[in-house]
Amino acid sequence: MIADIASGRSVRNIRANPAVCVGLIAVFPQRGRKLEGMAEIIAADQLGFATLVEPLLAKTGGAFPIRHVISSK
């Protein structure tokens, strides 16, 4: 899951084409992973948002408003 805290363009792109690729890199060991799949946008007014956003808010301490959760299907 990815929290949308300021990703308006990403949300628009995913709505237009839900096929996504996410790159994850561990800087010091110089290793990474590429994740590919279909994304789903879950908005604050959708069923299940509160459950999905809870662990993300715990990580940030509530410092950032989360507008959407981006999840893989």
C-alpha positions in Angstrom: 0.0 0.0 0.0 1.1 3.5 -0.7 -0.4 6.6 1.1 -1.4 9.5 -1.1 -0.2 12.5 0.8 0.6 14.7 -2.2 0.4 12.5 -5.3 -2.4 14.1 -7.2 -0.8 13.4 -10.6 -0.1 9.7 -9.6 -3.8 9.3 -8.6 -4.9 10.8 -11.9 -2.5 8.6 -13.9 -3.7 5.4 -12.1 -7.3 6.3 -12.7 -6.6 6.6 -16.4 -4.4 3.5 -16.5 -4.2 1.2 -13.4 -1.2 -0.8 -14.7 1.7 0.3 -12.5 5.4 -0.3 -11.8 6.9 0.6 -8.4 10.7 0.6 -7.9 12.1 0.0 -4.4 15.8 0.6 -3.8 17.9 0.0 -0.7 20.6 2.6 -1.2 23.5 1.3 0.8 23.5 -2.4 -0.3 22.5 -1.2 -3.8 19.7 -3.7 -4.1 16.2 -3.2 -5.4 13.0 -4.7 -6.5 10.5 -3.8 -9.2 6.8 -4.5 -8.5 4.4 -4.6 -11.4 0.6 -5.0 -11.3 -2.7 -3.3 -11.3 -3.4 -0.5 -8.8 -6.6 0.5 -7.1 -7.4 3.9 -5.6 -9.3 3.8 -2.3 -10.7 7.2 -1.3 -11.5 8.3 2.3 -15.2 7.9 1.7 -15.0 4.3 0.5 -15.7 1.2 2.6 -12.5 -0.2 4.1 -10.4 3.0 3.9 -10.3 3.4 7.7 -8.9 -0.1 8.1 -6.3 0.4 5.4 -5.1 3.8 6.4 -4.7 2.9 10.1 -1.2 1.4 9.9 -0.1 4.1 7.5 -1.2 6.8 10.0 0.6 4.9 12.8 3.9 5.1 10.8 3.6 8.9 10.2 2.2 9.7 13.6 -0.7 11.5 11.8 1.8 14.2 10.6 0.5 14.0 7.0 -3.1 13.9 5.8 -3.7 10.8 3.7 -6.2 11.5 0.9 -6.2 8.1 -0.7 -4.6 4.7 -0.3 -3.1 3.1 -3.4 -3.3 -0.6 -3.3 -2.5 -3.5 -5.6 -5.4 -5.7 -6.9 
